[in-house]
Amino acid sequence: MLESLDLDVSLPKEGYKEAFSPLKDRIVEQQRAIVEAERPVLIVFEGMEASGKGDSIRQVVAPLDPRGFKVHLMNSVLTDDERLWPKLRRHWLRTPKRGEIAIYDRSWYMETIMERVDGNMTDSEWSTWIDEVKQFERQLIDGGTILIKFWLHISKKEQRNRFKTREKSAYEGWRVGKDEWKRNKQFVHYIDAADNIIVETDTPYAPWTLVPSTDRRYRRVIVMRTIIETLARALETPPATTAFVNHVPTPYEIRGSEEGTLLDKTNTSVEISRDQYREELDQYQMRLRQLEFGCYAKRLPVILVYEGWDAAGKGGNINRLTQKLDPRGYNVIPISAPQGEEATKHYLWRFWRHAPKAGHFAIFDRSWYGRVMVERIEGFCREDEWKRAYYEINEFERHLADFGTVIVKFWLHISKEEQLRRFEERENNPRKRYKLTEEDWRNREKWDDYNIAVSEMIERTNTNYAPWVIVEGDCKLYARIKTLKTLVHMLEERLKSAN
Amino acid sequence: MLESLDLDVSLPKEGYKEAFSPLKDRIVEQQRAIVEAERPVLIVFEGMEASGKGDSIRQVVAPLDPRGFKVHLMNSVLTDDERLWPKLRRHWLRTPKRGEIAIYDRSWYMETIMERVDGNMTDSEWSTWIDEVKQFERQLIDGGTILIKFWLHISKKEQRNRFKTREKSAYEGWRVGKDEWKRNKQFVHYIDAADNIIVETDTPYAPWTLVPSTDRRYRRVIVMRTIIETLARALETPPATTAFVNHVPTPYEIRGSEEGTLLDKTNTSVEISRDQYREELDQYQMRLRQLEFGCYAKRLPVILVYEGWDAAGKGGNINRLTQKLDPRGYNVIPISAPQGEEATKHYLWRFWRHAPKAGHFAIFDRSWYGRVMVERIEGFCREDEWKRAYYEINEFERHLADFGTVIVKFWLHISKEEQLRRFEERENNPRKRYKLTEEDWRNREKWDDYNIAVSEMIERTNTNYAPWVIVEGDCKLYARIKTLKTLVHMLEERLKSAN
């Protein structure tokens, strides 16, 4: 596509000011409209060096209210620190909140193009990454983000000329070095890779705008007008909902829970003796500590997800699991309803934030699965949102797993009777009473709804790269040993094959 | 996901008839509604052998009007003949027309799972194929198809029991042989691959319904109810349109054609002498004939697309190109407005039909690009449809190219003045008059619109796997040599690297 771009288009000097000036007023209006509509906006500027990204961004933001936008300079070669996390994370972290405009000076594209041309990215890695980029963009857009992608394009010769001019400039001379000249020589290879990824990611939901950037005036006007028009059109329609996703009923919408759900079939009352517990607890805790060092040495990140009924014993279970671990190696992240900044962003944003870095454990006490449990049942999100979430969650975990993350998800399962027993015990014990809230009782009334939602969740998100483990929990001792044992075995397996 | 499926669910015998009977009436109503709404419906049944696909299909179609459905038995191991075309073609050809229900007994999934487990499908092939499957399903759904995918699931043990029962049956004994028992032994490998592809293709627009199929009654009711519910919900909304695609204006919607389009910049008046023409024509035609044999020997399929202005000389050009070819090796496919069956199917269907088989040439005189030219300009399709088409076309060509197809697309370009000259010549020449219609004059009035649409089309669909070549056509002799020469060079290159 880049090859066919007419790079000779230009705008005459006369009349330019008159043409550009009203665009500034219009973009200011659009910014206000965005704030009012609470829509996040993400604008990506990509292109080879000296193609005018910096100037474009300056032109766009000049008229804007600076409290409403953020410019992010994304280095194309990842720092050592950034390499400790899955690649998308740094891009996710900078995604705009509602009503905000985030402008990316380079993005998830150039880093890939560079790695493809300079590094040793295999065909398979290249296409997996393109897949993940498409999923990322689709998730943002499904979440209401308005995404605009520009590729500013110049010819090899034009780049050379601009480098030469820069070299002579007192202010900009430092920006042209050996690397820049080397890339100019290999210009065609970068453009080949760029063209390839542009074709693949020119999706109906996130199309590219290719901008011939030889002429500065022309580029400025096109960029400005494209942003203005895109925002205007996007604001005409509410945050996009994919109509399809509501068409197909979920299995439990069809079969109900009469024949018993996945959870109903689990016998929650398995027990072990206190003696056996003491012995095994010690043994597995010690082993886990060794494995924690193993993961650190091999740079394996580990994610544990704890979900379960109220009073199922998540807290105590996590305590026993971490008791002998080196505390520098793990984080426990308690999750409740999103607050503050979290509430202004895509629901997955805060989980990307807490993704563990290579060699570390992240233990989530409740998690992103809230989307398909409490948010579904309480109506905190729309039907299309929770239905889509199964898919988004599988993609999210897949991205982490592709980076090498070990993921285990525990559902702590107790019977309805056992829950009642524990609620009553808490009520009658002054030291435990604080643990029991009105909400717990209200949730209990919705046991059947949760029963269905959880069974459906486990069925749809139990993958070989991020398996669910149902932990029979009426006997807390048994449950603690089972989670420890499961984790120990999984890590042993993974460390065996790690190199 | 399959692992977590509760395979023990069942329905009691008593009450079953009363539960199932009304479903038959409802599906009959839905069939009528489908016909009325002119929606194509595609239902996929997948699962291991003896999982109840045949019985499910029988149950579903029993109450239906047989004129309104077709059942397609899709073999999982491709025949030698089927291997001469890209894999998706046989599935595309059977897609339902509007108002029709197509039921696939196995589909594009099991062939892949088998190849993955039994054959030597690399990771990269596996993920490319999954990508293409997702694109295929998205294209169908964007085109209005209601797609329902079932995976009927049984355990390895259950399968063994069923095989044993079958072996004893006089009617079904032949259906269990060595291969079946071998696959039963390797059951877990197939399920692993199945689970993997199910997770990847469980998209918001085409989710899977996993059906525990141990109990026959249970399976029947679930399948029937899922179909009925899905159709009911899908019919509530018009054929889905992706809202996003209209948000972002195309480059020419922004810049207009004032500064001149890609086409305007082409000098159409390059010439060659008649002597040079004769010499080169002969030389390149002979060379092309050799290359035709070369392509046949190497089993390379070749697609040529001819597009261009009215009276640009497509017919004469194609004539000269094919003049010395072995006519068994090529087909010329003239494309006009879709008629009859073509008009009842997805717009890409007829082009899949005419895709060349390995070793053959398909020469399209006009093509799928009508979508983004005449259909766009005349309003024969919606804005979201032609905007989405750029993407769909790139995907379509990519699939063909991945199969090894050589694709070249010619735009025969003449100036507006040259077109007028030719129109007048036709008008004044009684033998050529039939070639000129009122429509040609009407199209000419829309020259500017076409100018933009064509420039945009070339910009967005010029890929390295299916490049556009603009052929300067005021001098017909020059144009003929250029197409021949271009093709000869491309085939020489490709045959060099073919093995």
Interface residues (C-beta under 8 A of the other chain):
Chain A: M1 E3 S4 L5 D6 D8 V9 S10 L11 T122 D123 S124 S127 T128 D131 I141 D142 I146 I148 D192 D195 N196 V199 D202 T203 P204 Y205 A206 P207 T209 L210 V211 Y218 I222 R225 T226 E229 T230 R233 A234 T237 A240 T241 T242 A243 F244 V245 N246 H247 V248 P249 P251 E253 I254 R255 E259 G260 T261 L262 K265 D384 K387 R388 Y390 Y391 N394 R398 I458 E459 R460 T461 N462 T463 N464 W468
Chain B: M1 E3 S4 L5 D6 D8 V9 S10 L11 T122 D123 S124 S127 T128 D131 I141 D142 I146 I148 D192 D195 N196 V199 D202 T203 P204 Y205 A206 P207 T209 L210 V211 Y218 I222 R225 T226 E229 T230 R233 A234 T237 A240 T242 A243 F244 V245 N246 H247 V248 P249 P251 E253 I254 R255 E259 G260 T261 L262 K265 D384 K387 R388 Y390 Y391 N394 R398 I458 E459 R460 T461 N462 T463 N464 W468
